[in-house]
Amino acid sequence: MDRNDVNHKRAKAFYESVIEKEILVTSIPVLVEAWLLIEARLGAFAANRLWQSILEGLFEILECDHESLKMAFAIEKKYEKAGFGIVDATCFALCEKT
């Protein structure tokens, strides 16, 4: 979303290479983190563009249920020194479940 980001061209090229060919999958924790980052850097209008794309079905949303949160907490504790945090740990848990 940020044309000034150093990785923008690579991210755009990746997106264009997979859109309509692959299913894009994410989770609510990742979307919230992305929305907050975009809102802080580019403003609410840009962040709400992400929100709109979610509503339009751009991503398949993986459910982060109680079991996933328990798995994520166990991962966080196992790799505590890595400092993953809740978003990264839930991603790892969801990957293990799918």
C-alpha positions in Angstrom: 0.0 0.0 0.0 2.9 2.3 0.6 4.6 3.2 -2.7 7.5 4.7 -0.7 8.3 1.4 1.1 11.6 -0.1 0.0 9.8 -3.5 -0.6 6.8 -2.1 -2.4 7.9 -3.2 -5.9 8.7 -6.7 -4.8 5.4 -7.0 -2.8 3.4 -5.7 -5.7 5.1 -8.1 -8.1 4.4 -11.0 -5.8 0.8 -10.0 -5.3 0.3 -9.7 -9.1 1.9 -13.1 -9.6 -0.5 -14.9 -7.2 -3.8 -13.0 -7.4 -6.5 -15.2 -9.0 -4.0 -18.1 -9.1 -3.6 -18.8 -5.4 -5.8 -18.4 -2.3 -4.5 -15.7 0.0 -4.8 -16.7 3.6 -4.4 -14.8 6.8 -5.8 -14.4 10.3 -7.5 -11.7 12.3 -4.4 -10.9 14.4 -2.4 -10.3 11.2 -5.1 -8.2 9.7 -5.4 -6.1 12.8 -1.7 -5.6 13.0 -1.5 -4.6 9.3 -4.5 -2.2 9.7 -2.8 -0.5 12.6 0.5 -0.2 10.8 -1.1 1.2 7.7 -3.3 3.6 9.7 -0.2 4.9 11.6 1.9 5.3 8.5 -0.6 6.2 5.8 -3.8 7.2 7.6 -7.3 5.9 8.1 -8.3 6.1 4.4 -5.5 3.7 3.4 -6.2 1.4 6.3 -9.8 1.3 5.4 -8.9 0.2 1.9 -7.4 -2.9 3.5 -10.6 -3.4 5.5 -12.7 -3.1 2.3 -10.6 -5.7 0.6 -11.2 -8.0 3.5 -14.9 -7.5 3.2 -14.7 -8.2 -0.6 -13.1 -11.6 0.1 -9.5 -10.9 -0.9 -8.3 -13.2 1.9 -9.5 -16.4 3.3 -9.6 -15.8 7.1 -8.3 -18.7 9.3 -10.2 -18.9 12.5 -8.0 -18.2 15.6 -10.0 -20.2 18.1 -9.3 -21.1 21.7 -7.3 -24.1 20.7 -5.2 -22.0 18.3 -4.5 -19.5 21.1 -3.4 -22.2 23.4 -1.0 -23.6 20.8 0.3 -20.1 20.1 1.0 -19.6 23.8 2.9 -22.9 24.0 4.9 -21.9 20.9 5.7 -18.5 22.5 6.9 -20.2 25.7 8.9 -22.8 23.8 10.7 -20.1 21.8 10.5 -17.3 24.4 14.0 -15.9 23.5 12.9 -15.3 19.9 10.3 -12.8 21.1 7.6 -13.8 18.6 4.6 -12.2 20.4 1.0 -13.0 19.9 0.7 -12.3 16.2 3.7 -14.4 15.1 2.8 -17.2 17.5 -0.8 -17.4 16.3 0.5 -17.6 12.7 2.8 -20.5 13.6 -0.1 -22.2 15.5 -2.4 -21.8 12.5 0.2 -23.2 10.2 0.6 -26.2 12.4 -3.2 -26.8 12.4 -3.6 -26.6 8.6 
